Amino acid sequence: MAKKEFFETPDDRENPDSVDEFYDDEEGTDVITLISDDGEEIEFYELAQIEHEGKIYSIMRPVDPFEDMGDDDVIVFRMDSDGDDIVLNVETDDEIADAVIDEYNELYDEEE
């Protein structure tokens, strides 16, 4: 996927402890265009950025859902450093992705 500037740590966010950045629908979320390895531009809603075990993850949902995605499915991207750039990589470890989503759900439930 593409390089995109993101917050490097939760402290870089305005109100880092607030769950105001987390949404249960797409209205008001950031739309981010990523470029796949084959050059295809794909738009995503960024639902949240979550810190887990010292790494930052972005939870996203494609604007135009993929054919095999359910209504509530999301993709967890890990933010990796590539020199001065932040590179998003799909988190392929299901245990880590599930833990990130669980953390998001806990934060979201606390806000309600």
N, C-alpha and C positions, 0 to 999 in steps of 0.2 A: 504494500500500500504506500501511499504518498507521504511525503514529509509535510508536516504542518506544525506551526508554532502552537504550543500548549503551555499551560502552567507547568513549571518544572516541579514544584512541590505544592502541597495544599496551602502553605503559607503565602504563596504568590497570589492566591485568590482573594478577592474581597470577601470578608466574612467567611474564613475557611471552615468554621465550625457550623455554619448554617446549612440547612438542607434546602434552602430556597432554590438552589441550583438543580434540585432533583424534581422530576416531573412524572406524572402518571399518564400524560398524553403528550403529543408532539407540539401543542400550541406553546409558543414562547421559548422553545428549545433552540439551540444553535444548530444551523445546518452547515455541515462540513463536507466539502468535496474532497474525496480521496482518489488517488490514481492507482489502479491495480498494476501488478507487474507487467501485464500485457498492454498497458496504456489506456485502459478504459476508465473514464471518470464515473465515480459512483457517489451519489449524495447520501449522507447519513444525518440523522438527528442525533446529536450528542445528548444523552439523557443524564449522564453524571460522570464525574471523575472521582475515583476512589483510590485511597492509598491502602495497600495491603502488603504486609511484610516488607516495608521499605521501598516498594515500587508503586508507580502510579499507573492506574488502569482507566480506560475510558469505556463506558458502556454505551453502545450505539445501536440504532435500528435503521436499516436502509429506508430512505424516503419511499422508494419503490421496492417493497419486500421481494426477496428472492422467491423463486417458485416453491422451494421446499420449506419455507419458513412459516411458522404459525403466527397468529396475531400477537402473541405475547413474547415471541422469541427475540432475543437480542444477541449482539456479538460483543465479546469482551476483547478489547485491544490493549496490549501492553505498550507503554510508552518507553521506547529505548532511545538512548543518546547515540547520535552518529556525528561526533565532533560537536559543532555548534547547533546542529539540527536535532529535532525530536522526530523519531520514526515510529510509526504505529505498526505493530505486528499483531496479528490475531493470536490470542492466547490459546495454544493448542492443548495445554494441560487442563483436562476437565475438572480436576480437583481444585486448581487455582481459580479457574473461571467460575465455578460454583461458589467458592468462598467469596469472591468479589461480589457476585450477585447477592449472596446472603448478607454481606455487609451493607450493600445498597438497600436491601429490603429492611434491615434493622434500622438504618438511619431514616428511611422513609416512614416506617411505622412509628418511630419516636416523634416525628414531626406532626403526625395526624392527631 
